[in-house]
Amino acid sequence: MLDAPAHAGEPTPDTAPATRVATLPGMPALLVATLLGFAGFSVLLPTAPLWAVRGGADVGGAGLVNGVALLCTVLTQPVVPRLLRRLGWGRVLAVGLLLMGVPSLLHLTSDALAPTLALSAVRGAGFGVLTVTGSAAVAELIDAARRGRAVGLYGLAIALPQVVLLPLSPWLADRVGFTPVFVLAAAPVLAIPAALDLGRHLDGRPSATASEEHARVDLRTVVLPLLPPMLVLTGITLAGGAVLSFAPQMLDEAALVTLALVVVTATSALARWRVGALADRYGARRFVAPLVVVGALGSLLIALSLDGPSVPLLVLGSAALGMAYGGLQNLTLVLSFAAVHRRHYGTTSAVWNVGFDLGTGVGSVLVGSLAAGLDFERALLVTAAITALTLPLSLVRSRRPAG
């Protein structure tokens, strides 16, 4: 099942050292930079489309806001490993955080669609730097035996801002105004000292990402083994990203919007954190296919809940989708690093992040377009079907080449 054998980086029970992962050198800086960086991303995920709607955009135009941001994210991610080698971790991450934070404040100058899309594109490029740097740093800092737990902590730093800010930001925009929302979205700028501290731990030492400069990235032995986990990730983030982006427009009542976002983000955070320890102990492979099924079921239940609406179905669907959304993020990253040599960790981080952001961006554009022509119920049924179609990929074994 979408896995490498134990000798390829997946530990057996009781082999992981007991040292607290969160306190290992470089991890506190990484967690702080991730927390503040994703705070800026999370606060605008549901509200930047609302800002465009306030300026006169329709549902399709609103869907383009996150779609354009994440397209630029995906276009930026493949070049980040090269930038890290040439310029250093601290400087590259600091620039990425600036590109996320400063344009967030500039959104206040206009709610027209064109400038909103332009600023979203710049934010997306900065987000591409943050995502690849963060996941590659986990692999650089932590050995394979503790990597599941490290990825869990990294995922928790990503998910906690979503738990608080995704439900809060639409309410804040509606009740107080968009100014505090865009001020909160500038939080990545505050993470620059942590980025420079992380650079002090990683710059100038032999690293997997640095050695990639002299390693040939072979399509068959490097990229192809990464495609199954990347596409599984794309399938679930397409569904999760659609709900996170459009919950304020799918649900008429503000209380239901908050409820759905809280349930999705809270279960996602819990799953991302806890599944790491399970992956270290039992292996990641056995959890992937069940979570794909749970994720497809979650989207289906949310779609059914919109006809009414039905609060029990909404809560159940949101919990199922959140569990799969968080758990599969952790598992596919662990499996991706296990499928390649250490010298290809930079490429692995870029490919995994492309899968994550491609799914989120395509989900935003697809659901926005389908909702404009049909409705959100049928749009979500399509996302459920796409998630389910990745099930065969969860059964593919990715083996790391010998040597």
C-alpha positions as CSV (number, residue, x, y, z in Angstrom):
1,M,0.0,0.0,0.0
2,L,1.6,3.1,-1.2
3,D,4.7,2.4,0.9
4,A,8.3,1.6,1.1
5,P,9.6,-1.4,3.0
6,A,10.8,-0.9,6.5
7,H,14.5,-0.6,5.5
8,A,13.6,2.4,3.3
9,G,12.8,4.6,6.2
10,E,9.8,3.3,8.0
11,P,10.7,2.2,11.5
12,T,9.5,-0.9,13.3
13,P,7.8,-0.7,16.7
14,D,10.0,0.5,19.6
15,T,12.9,1.6,17.4
16,A,12.3,5.3,17.7
17,P,14.4,7.1,20.4
18,A,12.4,8.7,23.2
19,T,14.0,12.2,22.9
20,R,11.3,14.9,22.6
21,V,11.1,15.8,19.0
22,A,9.9,19.4,19.6
23,T,13.0,20.4,21.5
24,L,15.6,19.0,19.0
25,P,17.9,21.7,17.5
26,G,16.1,23.7,14.8
27,M,12.6,22.4,15.5
28,P,11.4,25.3,17.7
29,A,12.4,27.8,15.0
30,L,10.7,25.7,12.3
31,L,7.5,25.3,14.4
32,V,7.3,29.1,15.1
33,A,7.9,30.0,11.4
34,T,5.3,27.5,10.3
35,L,2.7,28.6,12.9
36,L,2.9,32.3,11.9
37,G,3.3,31.6,8.2
38,F,0.2,29.4,8.1
39,A,-1.7,31.9,10.2
40,G,-1.4,34.4,7.4
41,F,-2.4,31.8,4.8
42,S,-5.4,30.5,6.9
43,V,-7.0,33.8,7.6
44,L,-7.3,34.6,3.9
45,L,-8.3,31.2,2.6
46,P,-12.1,31.8,3.2
47,T,-12.0,35.6,3.3
48,A,-10.0,36.7,0.2
49,P,-12.8,35.2,-2.0
50,L,-15.3,37.2,0.0
51,W,-13.3,40.3,-0.5
52,A,-13.5,39.8,-4.3
53,V,-17.3,39.2,-4.0
54,R,-17.6,42.5,-2.1
55,G,-15.9,44.1,-5.1
56,G,-18.4,42.7,-7.5
57,A,-17.0,39.3,-8.5
58,D,-19.3,36.3,-9.0
59,V,-18.8,32.8,-7.5
60,G,-16.5,31.8,-10.4
61,G,-14.4,35.0,-9.9
62,A,-14.2,34.3,-6.2
63,G,-13.0,30.8,-6.9
64,L,-10.1,32.3,-9.0
65,V,-8.7,34.1,-6.0
66,N,-7.4,31.0,-4.2
67,G,-6.9,29.3,-7.6
68,V,-4.5,31.9,-8.8
69,A,-2.7,32.1,-5.4
70,L,-2.1,28.3,-5.4
71,L,-1.2,28.2,-9.1
72,C,1.7,30.6,-8.3
73,T,2.5,28.4,-5.3
74,V,2.8,25.4,-7.5
75,L,4.9,27.2,-10.1
76,T,7.2,28.5,-7.3
77,Q,7.7,25.2,-5.4
78,P,10.0,23.3,-7.9
79,V,12.6,26.1,-7.9
80,V,12.8,26.4,-4.1
81,P,15.3,23.6,-3.5
82,R,17.7,25.3,-5.9
83,L,17.2,28.6,-4.1
84,L,18.0,27.0,-0.8
85,R,21.2,25.7,-2.2
86,R,22.3,29.0,-3.7
87,L,21.0,31.5,-1.2
88,G,20.6,29.6,2.1
89,W,17.7,28.5,4.2
90,G,17.3,31.7,6.3
91,R,17.3,34.2,3.5
92,V,15.0,32.3,1.2
93,L,12.4,31.6,3.9
94,A,12.6,35.2,5.1
95,V,11.8,36.5,1.6
96,G,9.0,34.0,1.3
97,L,7.4,35.2,4.5
98,L,7.7,38.9,3.3
99,L,5.9,37.9,0.1
100,M,3.1,36.5,2.1
101,G,2.7,39.2,4.7
102,V,3.2,42.5,2.8
103,P,0.6,41.9,0.0
104,S,-1.9,41.0,2.6
105,L,-2.0,44.6,3.9
106,L,-2.1,45.9,0.3
107,H,-5.4,44.1,-0.3
108,L,-7.0,47.0,1.7
109,T,-6.2,49.3,-1.2
110,S,-8.8,47.7,-3.6
111,D,-11.5,45.0,-3.6
112,A,-11.6,44.9,-7.4
113,L,-11.0,41.4,-8.9
114,A,-7.8,42.2,-10.9
115,P,-5.7,43.7,-8.1
116,T,-7.0,41.0,-5.7
117,L,-5.8,38.3,-8.1
118,A,-2.4,40.1,-8.6
119,L,-1.8,40.3,-4.8
120,S,-3.0,36.7,-4.4
121,A,-0.4,35.6,-7.0
122,V,2.4,37.3,-4.9
123,R,1.1,35.7,-1.7
124,G,1.0,32.4,-3.5
125,A,4.7,32.6,-4.5
126,G,5.6,33.3,-0.9
127,F,3.5,30.4,0.3
128,G,5.4,28.1,-2.1
129,V,8.6,29.0,-0.5
130,L,7.2,28.4,3.0
131,T,5.7,25.0,2.2
132,V,8.7,23.5,0.5
133,T,11.2,24.9,3.0
134,G,9.2,23.7,6.0
135,S,8.6,20.1,4.9
136,A,12.2,19.8,3.6
137,A,13.5,21.1,7.0
138,V,11.6,18.4,8.8
139,A,13.5,15.7,6.8
140,E,16.8,17.6,7.3
141,L,16.5,18.0,11.1
142,I,14.9,14.7,12.2
143,D,16.0,11.1,11.6
144,A,13.7,8.5,9.9
145,A,12.8,6.7,13.2
146,R,11.2,9.9,14.6
147,R,10.0,11.4,11.4
148,G,6.4,10.5,11.8
149,R,6.2,12.3,15.1
150,A,8.1,15.3,13.6
151,V,5.8,15.5,10.7
152,G,2.9,15.3,13.2
153,L,4.2,18.3,15.1
154,Y,4.9,20.2,11.9
155,G,1.4,19.4,10.8
156,L,0.0,20.5,14.1
157,A,1.8,23.9,13.6
158,I,0.1,24.1,10.3
159,A,-3.3,23.0,11.5
160,L,-3.6,25.1,14.8
161,P,-3.9,28.4,13.0
162,Q,-6.6,26.9,10.7
163,V,-8.6,25.7,13.8
164,V,-8.7,29.2,15.1
165,L,-8.5,31.5,12.1
166,L,-10.5,29.7,9.4
167,P,-13.7,29.9,11.4
168,L,-12.9,33.3,12.9
169,S,-11.9,35.2,9.8
170,P,-15.3,35.2,8.0
171,W,-17.1,36.1,11.2
172,L,-14.5,38.9,11.8
173,A,-14.9,40.2,8.2
174,D,-18.7,40.2,8.6
175,R,-19.0,41.7,12.1
176,V,-15.9,44.0,12.4
177,G,-14.7,44.5,8.9
178,F,-11.9,43.3,6.6
179,T,-9.2,45.6,8.0
180,P,-8.4,43.3,11.1
181,V,-8.5,40.3,8.8
182,F,-5.8,41.7,6.5
183,V,-3.7,42.9,9.5
184,L,-3.8,39.3,10.9
185,A,-2.9,38.0,7.5
186,A,0.4,39.9,7.8
187,A,1.5,37.6,10.6
188,P,4.2,35.9,8.4
189,V,6.3,39.0,8.7
190,L,6.6,38.3,12.4
191,A,8.2,34.9,11.6
192,I,11.3,36.3,9.9
193,P,13.5,36.1,13.1
194,A,12.5,32.4,13.4
195,A,13.3,31.9,9.8
196,L,16.8,33.3,10.2
197,D,17.3,31.2,13.3
198,L,16.4,28.1,11.3
199,G,18.9,29.1,8.7
200,R,21.6,29.2,11.4
201,H,20.9,25.5,12.1
202,L,20.8,24.4,8.4
203,D,23.0,26.8,6.4
204,G,26.6,25.7,6.0
205,R,26.2,22.1,7.1
206,P,26.1,19.0,4.8
207,S,22.5,18.4,3.9
208,A,20.3,16.3,1.7
209,T,19.0,19.3,-0.1
210,A,22.5,20.6,-0.8
211,S,23.7,17.3,-2.1
212,E,20.8,17.3,-4.6
213,E,22.8,19.8,-6.6
214,H,25.1,16.9,-7.6
215,A,22.5,14.2,-7.8
216,R,20.7,13.4,-11.0
217,V,16.9,13.5,-10.5
218,D,16.0,10.4,-12.5
219,L,12.3,10.2,-13.6
220,R,12.0,6.5,-13.0
221,T,13.8,6.2,-9.7
222,V,12.8,9.6,-8.1
223,V,9.7,11.2,-9.6
224,L,7.6,8.2,-10.5
225,P,7.7,6.7,-6.9
226,L,6.4,10.0,-5.6
227,L,3.4,10.2,-7.9
228,P,1.0,7.8,-6.1
229,P,1.3,9.6,-2.7
230,M,1.2,13.0,-4.5
231,L,-2.0,12.1,-6.4
232,V,-3.7,10.7,-3.2
233,L,-2.8,13.9,-1.5
234,T,-4.2,16.0,-4.4
235,G,-7.5,14.1,-4.3
236,I,-8.1,14.8,-0.6
237,T,-6.9,18.4,-0.6
238,L,-9.1,19.1,-3.6
239,A,-12.1,18.2,-1.4
240,G,-10.8,19.7,1.8
241,G,-9.7,22.9,0.1
242,A,-13.1,23.4,-1.6
243,V,-14.9,23.2,1.7
244,L,-12.5,25.5,3.5
245,S,-12.7,28.0,0.7
246,F,-16.4,28.0,0.1
247,A,-18.0,27.3,3.5
248,P,-19.2,30.9,3.9
249,Q,-21.0,30.7,0.5
250,M,-22.2,27.1,0.8
251,L,-24.0,27.7,4.1
252,D,-26.4,30.6,4.6
253,E,-26.2,30.8,8.4
254,A,-23.0,32.1,10.1
255,A,-23.3,29.6,12.9
256,L,-23.3,26.7,10.5
257,V,-20.2,28.1,8.7
258,T,-18.4,28.4,12.0
259,L,-19.5,24.9,13.0
260,A,-18.4,23.3,9.8
261,L,-15.0,25.1,9.7
262,V,-14.3,24.3,13.4
263,V,-15.1,20.6,13.0
264,V,-13.0,20.2,9.8
265,T,-10.0,22.1,11.1
266,A,-10.1,20.5,14.6
267,T,-10.4,16.9,13.4
268,S,-7.7,17.7,10.7
269,A,-5.3,19.0,13.4
270,L,-5.9,16.1,15.7
271,A,-5.5,13.5,12.9
272,R,-2.3,15.2,11.5
273,W,-0.8,15.2,15.0
274,R,-1.7,11.7,16.2
275,V,-1.3,9.7,13.0
276,G,2.4,10.5,13.1
277,A,3.0,8.4,16.2
278,L,0.9,5.6,14.7
279,A,2.9,5.7,11.5
280,D,6.2,5.4,13.5
281,R,4.9,2.4,15.4
282,Y,2.9,0.5,12.8
283,G,4.0,1.9,9.5
284,A,2.1,4.4,7.4
285,R,0.8,2.2,4.6
286,R,-2.0,0.5,6.5
287,F,-3.8,3.8,7.2
288,V,-3.9,5.3,3.7
289,A,-6.7,3.5,1.9
290,P,-9.1,3.6,4.8
291,L,-8.6,7.4,5.1
292,V,-9.2,7.8,1.3
293,V,-12.6,6.1,1.8
294,V,-13.4,8.2,4.8
295,G,-12.5,11.4,2.9
296,A,-14.8,10.6,0.0
297,L,-17.6,9.7,2.4
298,G,-17.1,13.1,4.2
299,S,-17.6,15.1,1.0
300,L,-20.6,13.0,0.2
301,L,-22.2,13.7,3.6
302,I,-21.5,17.4,3.4
303,A,-23.1,17.5,0.0
304,L,-26.2,15.7,1.3
305,S,-26.3,18.0,4.3
306,L,-26.7,21.1,2.2
307,D,-30.2,20.1,1.1
308,G,-32.1,21.2,4.3
309,P,-29.6,21.8,5.8
310,S,-29.0,18.8,8.1
311,V,-26.8,19.7,11.0
312,P,-26.0,16.1,12.0
313,L,-25.0,15.2,8.5
314,L,-22.9,18.4,8.2
315,V,-21.0,17.6,11.5
316,L,-20.5,14.0,10.6
317,G,-19.3,14.8,7.1
318,S,-17.0,17.6,8.3
319,A,-15.5,15.3,10.9
320,A,-14.8,12.6,8.4
321,L,-13.4,15.0,5.8
322,G,-11.2,16.7,8.4
323,M,-9.8,13.3,9.7
324,A,-8.9,12.2,6.1
325,Y,-7.6,15.7,5.2
326,G,-5.2,15.9,8.1
327,G,-4.2,12.2,8.3
328,L,-3.4,11.8,4.6
329,Q,-1.2,14.9,4.7
330,N,1.0,13.4,7.3
331,L,1.0,9.9,5.9
332,T,1.8,10.9,2.3
333,L,4.7,13.1,3.4
334,V,6.2,10.2,5.5
335,L,5.8,7.8,2.6
336,S,7.3,10.2,0.1
337,F,10.5,10.6,2.1
338,A,10.7,6.9,2.6
339,A,10.5,6.2,-1.1
340,V,13.6,8.2,-2.1
341,H,17.3,8.6,-1.2
342,R,18.1,11.3,1.3
343,R,19.8,13.4,-1.4
344,H,16.4,13.8,-3.1
345,Y,14.6,15.2,-0.1
346,G,14.4,18.7,-1.7
347,T,12.7,17.3,-4.8
348,T,10.4,15.2,-2.6
349,S,9.3,18.2,-0.6
350,A,8.6,20.1,-3.8
351,V,6.6,17.3,-5.4
352,W,4.6,16.6,-2.2
353,N,3.7,20.3,-1.8
354,V,2.7,20.6,-5.5
355,G,0.2,17.8,-4.8
356,F,-1.1,19.6,-1.8
357,D,-1.5,23.0,-3.4
358,L,-2.6,21.7,-6.8
359,G,-5.5,20.0,-5.1
360,T,-6.4,23.0,-3.0
361,G,-6.2,25.4,-6.1
362,V,-8.0,23.1,-8.5
363,G,-10.7,22.5,-5.8
364,S,-11.3,26.2,-5.5
365,V,-11.6,26.8,-9.2
366,L,-13.5,23.6,-9.9
367,V,-16.1,24.0,-7.2
368,G,-16.5,27.7,-7.9
369,S,-17.1,27.0,-11.6
370,L,-19.5,24.1,-10.9
371,A,-21.4,26.1,-8.3
372,A,-21.8,29.0,-10.7
373,G,-23.3,26.7,-13.3
374,L,-25.1,24.2,-11.0
375,D,-25.0,24.3,-7.2
376,F,-22.6,23.5,-4.3
377,E,-24.3,20.1,-3.7
378,R,-23.4,18.7,-7.1
379,A,-20.0,20.4,-7.0
380,L,-19.2,18.5,-3.8
381,L,-20.4,15.2,-5.2
382,V,-17.8,15.7,-8.0
383,T,-15.0,16.2,-5.4
384,A,-16.2,13.1,-3.5
385,A,-15.9,11.1,-6.7
386,I,-12.4,12.5,-7.5
387,T,-11.2,11.5,-4.0
388,A,-12.6,8.0,-4.4
389,L,-10.9,7.6,-7.7
390,T,-7.5,7.9,-6.0
391,L,-8.2,4.7,-4.0
392,P,-6.3,2.4,-6.4
393,L,-3.2,4.6,-6.0
394,S,-3.3,4.0,-2.3
395,L,-2.6,0.4,-3.0
396,V,0.6,1.0,-5.0
397,R,3.9,0.1,-3.4
398,S,6.6,2.7,-3.8
399,R,10.0,1.2,-3.2
400,R,13.2,3.2,-2.7
401,P,16.0,2.2,-5.1
402,A,18.8,0.2,-3.6
403,G,22.1,1.8,-2.7
